Amino acid sequence: MAAGAGSGSSPARPYELVVFGASGFTGQFVVEEVARASSGGDLRGRWAVAGRSREKLRAVLERAAERLGKAALVTEVAVLLCDVGDPGSLAAVAKQTRLVLNCVGPYRFFGEPVVQACVENGASCIDISGEPQFLEGMYLKYNEKAAEKGVYVIGSCGFDSIPADMGVLYTRDKLKGTLTAVESFLTVKSGPEGACIHDGTWKSAVYGLADQDNLKMLRKKIGYAPVPVVGAKLKRRGLVFYNREFKEYSIPFMGSDVSVVKRSQRYLHTELQETPVQYGAYVNIGGLGSVIKLMFAGILFLLLVKFSFGRKLLTKYPEFFSAGRFTKKGPTQKQMDGTSFTMTFFGEGYSEGQDCQNGKPNVKICTEVKGPEPGYVATPIAMVQAAVSLLEDAACLPKKGGVYSPGAAFSKTKLIDRLNKRGVEFSVIHKSEV
């Protein structure tokens, strides 16, 4: 059995999981969600928080204890000190746990030492990175080592990209027949207080876009097997288009969803001989006024991101350059309470017995993943339920360890059921035969 899998911690590994970067902006919400899972019985065994400052880590536990009405948290949860710049301290933490939840981003700068420490010391690792270059770079460097050690390194287990990756698999499983293509449309609704995102995500976007050329080189180095197109080819849409279904304008989704889904589909096709699904991701942005504002902001962003002084400006003044969407403080509790997301999937395919390679698709399906505020409510739920699936559904994980995308790792587990119970809900809207 894989070192990171199976049930129950051992004396050598006293903790089921450790939240690393627990006192960071996102980390504090992950701690709260782990505490919920632990007290609700989803997560068995002891857990710990880790980071650089004992005071800050204690403060996060105190905040979680107060919010959940569980005073015992402060004494029950261990505090471990480690620093991403000190490999020895990371190794010491990895040796004590079966799983590390890594909340320290941007991952392109701080992610690899954690992956390395986990793989070398027999712990599994889950992160919430939306940075394709980091995710695929870790696959290139650590996939074989993780397989040897029997541990699982699973990236993008937050809002990037569990709703998209698992949503495509859910849509496929609900269609009677063979699903061959899906498009998703994301709608984020905010209340009277508006919505905003912490600038850690902004920084990841700035450095990610600046580095597109290196991502192409990395993919060449990996030498991915091409994924065959089955069924009618999915057409790519324009940069901005009017969406009749939603009666508003849509643009391609700039996050990691498309690359993550592609990795999952490639794995499921090559390893399990499942029919690969083509995928396109879009986001609904509203009326014409929103389009014009976004175009100006986008052009300015793309001009500045190419130069180091431009990147400095962008990272120094996120609020200004993102028209208030990204802030150094992050959203308030009221803003988070008033925000929710819906990701709608439109799928097409071929009914049972139909030849996918000839003729037009003859079945359609529409599904939905709905949930609370994406960045700091849905992301911790997704990350923690992925952790519970890794620890509890061990028999359903891929047979060997390695670096996986969520769909590849969790397609046979109960992750979707677990998410449904925690308020990230998957449902079928309608199905039809053409």
C-alpha positions as CSV (number, residue, x, y, z in Angstrom):
1,M,0.0,0.0,0.0
2,A,1.2,3.5,-0.8
3,A,2.9,5.3,2.1
4,G,0.6,8.3,1.8
5,A,-2.5,6.1,1.6
6,G,-4.3,3.7,4.0
7,S,-6.0,4.5,7.2
8,G,-4.7,5.6,10.6
9,S,-1.5,7.4,11.6
10,S,1.4,5.5,13.1
11,P,3.7,6.4,15.9
12,A,6.3,7.2,13.3
13,R,3.8,9.6,11.6
14,P,1.7,11.0,14.5
15,Y,-0.3,13.3,12.2
16,E,-2.8,12.4,9.5
17,L,-2.3,15.8,7.9
18,V,-0.4,19.1,8.4
19,V,-1.6,22.4,7.1
20,F,1.6,24.3,5.9
21,G,1.3,28.0,5.6
22,A,-1.6,27.9,8.0
23,S,-1.2,31.6,9.0
24,G,-1.4,32.9,5.4
25,F,-4.5,34.5,4.0
26,T,-5.9,31.3,2.5
27,G,-4.3,29.0,5.1
28,Q,-6.4,30.4,7.9
29,F,-9.6,29.4,6.1
30,V,-8.1,25.9,5.3
31,V,-7.4,25.5,9.1
32,E,-11.0,26.3,9.9
33,E,-12.2,23.8,7.3
34,V,-9.9,21.0,8.6
35,A,-11.2,21.7,12.1
36,R,-14.8,21.2,10.7
37,A,-13.9,18.0,9.0
38,S,-12.2,16.7,12.1
39,S,-15.0,17.5,14.5
40,G,-17.6,16.2,12.0
41,G,-15.9,12.8,11.8
42,D,-14.7,13.1,8.1
43,L,-11.1,13.3,9.2
44,R,-9.9,10.8,11.8
45,G,-6.7,11.1,13.8
46,R,-4.6,14.0,14.8
47,W,-3.6,17.0,12.7
48,A,-1.2,19.9,13.0
49,V,-0.5,23.4,11.6
50,A,2.9,24.5,10.4
51,G,4.6,27.7,9.4
52,R,7.3,30.2,10.5
53,S,5.7,32.0,13.5
54,R,4.4,30.2,16.5
55,E,2.5,33.3,17.6
56,K,0.7,33.7,14.2
57,L,-0.1,29.9,14.1
58,R,-1.6,30.1,17.6
59,A,-3.6,33.1,16.6
60,V,-5.1,31.2,13.6
61,L,-6.0,28.3,15.9
62,E,-7.6,30.7,18.4
63,R,-9.6,32.4,15.6
64,A,-10.8,29.0,14.3
65,A,-11.7,27.9,17.8
66,E,-13.7,31.0,18.4
67,R,-15.5,30.9,15.0
68,L,-16.4,27.2,15.5
69,G,-17.1,27.4,19.2
70,K,-14.4,24.7,19.9
71,A,-12.1,26.0,22.5
72,A,-10.2,22.7,22.7
73,L,-8.7,23.3,19.2
74,V,-5.9,25.5,20.7
75,T,-4.6,22.7,22.9
76,E,-5.5,19.7,20.6
77,V,-3.8,20.8,17.4
78,A,0.0,20.7,17.3
79,V,2.0,23.7,16.1
80,L,5.1,22.8,14.0
81,L,7.7,25.4,13.0
82,C,9.3,25.2,9.6
83,D,10.3,27.5,6.8
84,V,10.2,27.1,3.0
85,G,13.8,28.3,2.9
86,D,15.0,25.6,5.4
87,P,14.9,22.1,3.7
88,G,15.7,20.4,7.0
89,S,12.7,21.9,8.7
90,L,10.4,20.9,5.8
91,A,11.8,17.3,5.9
92,A,11.2,17.1,9.7
93,V,7.5,18.0,9.2
94,A,7.1,15.7,6.2
95,K,8.4,12.8,8.3
96,Q,5.7,13.3,10.9
97,T,2.6,13.2,8.6
98,R,0.9,11.2,5.9
99,L,-0.2,14.3,4.0
100,V,0.8,18.0,3.7
101,L,-1.8,20.6,2.6
102,N,0.5,23.2,1.1
103,C,-1.0,26.8,1.2
104,V,2.2,28.7,0.5
105,G,2.1,30.5,-2.8
106,P,2.9,31.8,-5.4
107,Y,3.9,28.2,-5.9
108,R,6.4,29.0,-8.7
109,F,8.6,30.6,-6.0
110,F,7.8,28.6,-2.9
111,G,6.1,25.3,-4.0
112,E,8.9,23.0,-5.1
113,P,10.8,22.7,-1.7
114,V,7.6,21.4,-0.1
115,V,7.0,18.8,-2.9
116,Q,10.6,17.7,-2.7
117,A,10.5,17.3,1.1
118,C,7.2,15.3,0.9
119,V,8.4,13.0,-1.9
120,E,11.8,12.3,-0.3
121,N,10.2,11.6,3.2
122,G,7.2,9.5,2.1
123,A,4.4,12.0,2.6
124,S,1.7,12.9,0.1
125,C,1.1,16.5,-0.8
126,I,-2.0,18.5,-2.0
127,D,-1.9,22.2,-3.1
128,I,-4.3,24.8,-4.4
129,S,-2.1,26.1,-7.2
130,G,-3.6,27.6,-10.4
131,E,-0.2,27.9,-12.0
132,P,0.2,25.4,-15.0
133,Q,3.9,25.9,-15.1
134,F,4.4,24.8,-11.5
135,L,1.9,21.9,-11.7
136,E,3.5,20.5,-14.9
137,G,7.0,21.3,-13.8
138,M,6.4,19.1,-10.7
139,Y,5.1,16.3,-12.9
140,L,8.3,16.4,-15.0
141,K,10.6,16.4,-11.9
142,Y,8.8,14.3,-9.3
143,N,6.4,11.9,-11.0
144,E,8.7,9.0,-11.1
145,K,10.2,9.6,-7.6
146,A,6.7,9.9,-6.1
147,A,5.7,6.6,-7.8
148,E,8.8,4.9,-6.3
149,K,7.9,6.2,-2.9
150,G,4.2,5.4,-3.3
151,V,3.1,8.9,-2.5
152,Y,0.6,11.2,-4.2
153,V,1.3,14.8,-5.2
154,I,-2.0,16.4,-6.3
155,G,-2.0,20.0,-7.5
156,S,-4.8,22.4,-8.2
157,C,-7.2,21.1,-5.5
158,G,-8.9,24.4,-4.9
159,F,-11.5,26.4,-7.0
160,D,-8.7,26.0,-9.6
161,S,-9.5,23.3,-10.7
162,I,-11.7,20.8,-8.8
163,P,-15.1,22.2,-10.0
164,A,-14.0,22.1,-13.6
165,D,-12.0,18.8,-13.5
166,M,-14.5,16.9,-11.5
167,G,-17.4,18.7,-13.2
168,V,-16.3,17.3,-16.6
169,L,-16.1,13.8,-15.1
170,Y,-19.5,14.2,-13.4
171,T,-21.0,15.3,-16.7
172,R,-19.5,12.3,-18.5
173,D,-20.8,9.9,-15.9
174,K,-24.3,11.3,-16.1
175,L,-24.6,11.1,-19.9
176,K,-26.1,7.8,-21.2
177,G,-23.7,7.2,-24.0
178,T,-20.3,8.7,-24.7
179,L,-19.5,12.3,-23.8
180,T,-17.1,13.8,-26.4
181,A,-17.1,17.6,-25.8
182,V,-17.9,20.0,-22.9
183,E,-17.9,23.8,-22.5
184,S,-18.1,25.4,-19.1
185,F,-19.3,28.9,-18.2
186,L,-18.5,30.4,-14.9
187,T,-20.7,33.0,-13.2
188,V,-19.7,34.7,-10.0
189,K,-22.4,36.6,-8.1
190,S,-21.6,39.1,-5.4
191,G,-23.8,40.8,-2.9
192,P,-24.2,44.5,-2.1
193,E,-20.7,44.6,-0.6
194,G,-19.1,43.5,-3.9
195,A,-16.3,40.9,-4.2
196,C,-12.6,41.0,-4.3
197,I,-9.6,38.6,-4.3
198,H,-6.4,38.7,-2.2
199,D,-3.4,39.9,-4.1
200,G,-1.5,36.5,-3.8
201,T,-3.6,35.3,-6.7
202,W,-2.9,38.5,-8.6
203,K,0.9,37.9,-8.2
204,S,0.6,34.3,-9.5
205,A,-1.3,35.7,-12.6
206,V,1.3,38.4,-13.2
207,Y,4.3,36.0,-13.1
208,G,2.4,33.2,-14.9
209,L,1.5,35.4,-17.9
210,A,5.1,36.8,-18.0
211,D,6.3,33.2,-18.4
212,Q,4.2,31.8,-21.1
213,D,7.2,30.9,-23.4
214,N,8.8,28.8,-20.6
215,L,5.6,26.9,-20.3
216,K,5.7,25.9,-24.0
217,M,9.3,24.8,-23.5
218,L,8.4,22.8,-20.5
219,R,5.6,21.0,-22.3
220,K,8.0,20.1,-25.1
221,K,10.4,18.6,-22.6
222,I,7.6,16.5,-21.0
223,G,6.7,15.3,-24.5
224,Y,3.0,14.7,-23.8
225,A,1.3,12.1,-26.0
226,P,-1.3,13.9,-28.1
227,V,-4.9,13.4,-26.9
228,P,-7.0,12.1,-29.8
229,V,-10.1,14.1,-30.8
230,V,-13.1,11.8,-30.6
231,G,-16.4,12.9,-32.1
232,A,-17.2,16.3,-33.6
233,K,-14.3,18.7,-33.1
234,L,-15.1,21.4,-30.4
235,K,-14.8,24.9,-31.9
236,R,-12.9,27.5,-30.1
237,R,-14.8,30.7,-29.5
238,G,-13.6,34.3,-29.9
239,L,-12.0,36.5,-27.3
240,V,-15.3,38.2,-26.5
241,F,-18.7,36.9,-27.5
242,Y,-22.4,37.3,-26.6
243,N,-23.8,34.3,-24.9
244,R,-27.5,33.7,-25.7
245,E,-27.9,31.1,-22.9
246,F,-27.0,33.6,-20.3
247,K,-27.9,36.9,-22.1
248,E,-24.5,38.4,-21.3
249,Y,-20.9,38.6,-22.7
250,S,-18.4,35.8,-22.1
251,I,-14.6,35.5,-22.5
252,P,-12.2,32.6,-22.3
253,F,-11.4,31.6,-18.7
254,M,-7.7,32.6,-18.1
255,G,-7.2,30.1,-15.2
256,S,-5.6,26.7,-15.2
257,D,-8.8,24.7,-15.7
258,V,-8.3,23.9,-19.4
259,S,-4.7,22.6,-18.9
260,V,-5.7,20.6,-15.8
261,V,-8.7,19.0,-17.5
262,K,-6.5,18.1,-20.4
263,R,-4.0,16.4,-18.2
264,S,-6.8,14.4,-16.5
265,Q,-8.3,13.4,-19.8
266,R,-4.9,12.3,-21.1
267,Y,-4.3,10.2,-18.1
268,L,-7.7,8.6,-18.1
269,H,-7.3,7.8,-21.9
270,T,-3.8,6.5,-21.8
271,E,-3.9,4.6,-18.5
272,L,-7.6,3.5,-18.3
273,Q,-8.6,3.6,-22.0
274,E,-11.5,6.0,-21.3
275,T,-12.8,8.1,-24.1
276,P,-11.1,11.6,-23.9
277,V,-13.4,14.6,-23.6
278,Q,-12.6,17.9,-25.4
279,Y,-13.0,20.9,-23.1
280,G,-13.4,24.7,-23.3
281,A,-13.7,27.1,-20.4
282,Y,-15.3,30.5,-20.3
283,V,-16.4,33.1,-17.8
284,N,-19.5,35.4,-18.0
285,I,-18.6,39.0,-17.5
286,G,-21.9,40.9,-17.9
287,G,-23.0,43.7,-20.3
288,L,-21.1,45.9,-22.8
289,G,-19.8,48.3,-20.1
290,S,-18.0,45.4,-18.4
291,V,-16.5,44.3,-21.7
292,I,-15.1,47.8,-22.4
293,K,-13.7,48.1,-18.8
294,L,-12.1,44.7,-19.0
295,M,-10.6,45.3,-22.4
296,F,-8.8,48.4,-21.2
297,A,-7.6,46.7,-18.1
298,G,-6.5,43.7,-20.1
299,I,-4.5,45.6,-22.7
300,L,-2.7,47.6,-19.9
301,F,-2.0,44.4,-18.0
302,L,-0.5,42.6,-21.1
303,L,1.6,45.7,-21.9
304,L,3.1,45.9,-18.4
305,V,3.5,42.2,-17.7
306,K,6.2,42.0,-20.4
307,F,8.7,44.2,-18.6
308,S,10.2,43.8,-15.1
309,F,9.3,47.4,-14.1
310,G,5.8,46.8,-15.3
311,R,5.5,43.6,-13.2
312,K,6.8,45.6,-10.2
313,L,4.0,48.2,-10.8
314,L,1.4,45.6,-11.2
315,T,2.4,43.7,-8.0
316,K,2.8,46.9,-6.0
317,Y,-0.6,48.4,-6.9
318,P,-3.0,45.5,-7.5
319,E,-6.1,47.4,-6.6
320,F,-5.5,50.2,-9.1
321,F,-4.6,47.9,-12.1
322,S,-7.4,45.4,-11.4
323,A,-10.1,48.1,-10.9
324,G,-10.5,47.1,-7.3
325,R,-10.9,43.3,-8.0
326,F,-7.6,42.4,-6.2
327,T,-6.6,43.9,-2.9
328,K,-3.7,43.5,-0.5
329,K,-6.2,42.9,2.4
330,G,-8.4,40.4,0.6
331,P,-12.2,40.2,1.0
332,T,-14.1,41.0,4.2
333,Q,-16.3,38.4,5.8
334,K,-19.4,40.2,4.6
335,Q,-18.1,40.2,1.0
336,M,-17.4,36.4,1.2
337,D,-20.8,35.7,2.7
338,G,-22.5,37.5,-0.2
339,T,-20.5,35.8,-3.0
340,S,-21.2,32.5,-4.8
341,F,-20.3,30.8,-8.0
342,T,-22.1,28.7,-10.6
343,M,-20.2,26.7,-13.2
344,T,-22.5,25.4,-16.0
345,F,-21.4,22.6,-18.3
346,F,-22.9,22.0,-21.7
347,G,-21.9,18.6,-23.0
348,E,-22.5,16.7,-26.2
349,G,-21.9,13.2,-27.3
350,Y,-23.2,10.0,-28.9
351,S,-25.9,7.7,-27.6
352,E,-25.1,4.1,-26.8
353,G,-24.4,2.1,-29.9
354,Q,-23.7,5.3,-32.0
355,D,-20.3,5.5,-33.8
356,C,-18.5,8.5,-32.3
357,Q,-16.2,8.9,-35.3
358,N,-19.0,9.3,-37.9
359,G,-22.0,11.6,-37.9
360,K,-23.0,14.4,-35.6
361,P,-23.3,14.2,-31.8
362,N,-26.9,13.2,-31.0
363,V,-27.2,13.6,-27.2
364,K,-26.8,16.8,-25.1
365,I,-26.5,17.3,-21.3
366,C,-26.3,20.3,-19.1
367,T,-24.9,20.1,-15.6
368,E,-23.9,22.5,-12.9
369,V,-21.5,22.9,-10.0
370,K,-22.6,25.5,-7.5
371,G,-20.9,26.7,-4.4
372,P,-20.0,29.5,-2.0
373,E,-17.4,32.3,-2.6
374,P,-14.7,30.6,-4.8
375,G,-11.4,31.8,-3.3
376,Y,-11.7,31.4,0.4
377,V,-14.8,29.3,1.1
378,A,-15.1,26.9,-1.8
379,T,-11.3,26.5,-2.1
380,P,-10.7,25.3,1.5
381,I,-13.8,23.0,1.1
382,A,-12.4,21.5,-2.1
383,M,-8.8,21.1,-0.7
384,V,-9.9,19.5,2.6
385,Q,-12.4,17.1,0.9
386,A,-9.6,16.1,-1.5
387,A,-7.5,15.4,1.5
388,V,-10.2,13.3,3.1
389,S,-10.6,11.4,-0.1
390,L,-6.9,10.8,-0.3
391,L,-6.8,9.5,3.2
392,E,-10.1,7.6,3.4
393,D,-10.7,6.4,-0.2
394,A,-7.1,5.0,-0.5
395,A,-8.3,1.8,-2.3
396,C,-9.9,3.9,-5.1
397,L,-6.8,6.0,-5.9
398,P,-4.5,5.3,-8.9
399,K,-2.6,2.0,-8.1
400,K,0.8,3.7,-8.0
401,G,1.9,7.0,-6.6
402,G,2.9,10.0,-8.7
403,V,2.1,13.6,-9.6
404,Y,-1.6,13.8,-10.6
405,S,-4.3,16.2,-11.5
406,P,-7.5,16.0,-9.4
407,G,-9.5,14.2,-12.0
408,A,-6.8,11.6,-12.5
409,A,-6.4,11.0,-8.8
410,F,-10.0,11.1,-7.7
411,S,-12.1,9.9,-10.6
412,K,-12.9,6.6,-8.8
413,T,-13.2,8.1,-5.2
414,K,-16.2,9.6,-3.4
415,L,-14.9,13.1,-3.7
416,I,-18.0,14.4,-5.6
417,D,-20.3,13.0,-2.8
418,R,-18.1,14.5,-0.1
419,L,-18.2,18.0,-1.9
420,N,-22.0,17.8,-2.3
421,K,-22.3,17.3,1.5
422,R,-20.2,20.4,2.2
423,G,-22.1,22.7,-0.1
424,V,-20.1,22.5,-3.4
425,E,-23.0,20.9,-5.3
426,F,-23.0,18.9,-8.5
427,S,-26.3,18.4,-10.3
428,V,-27.9,17.6,-13.7
429,I,-30.0,20.4,-15.2
430,H,-31.3,18.6,-18.3
431,K,-30.5,15.9,-20.8
432,S,-31.8,15.6,-24.3
433,E,-31.5,13.6,-27.5
434,V,-31.0,15.6,-30.7
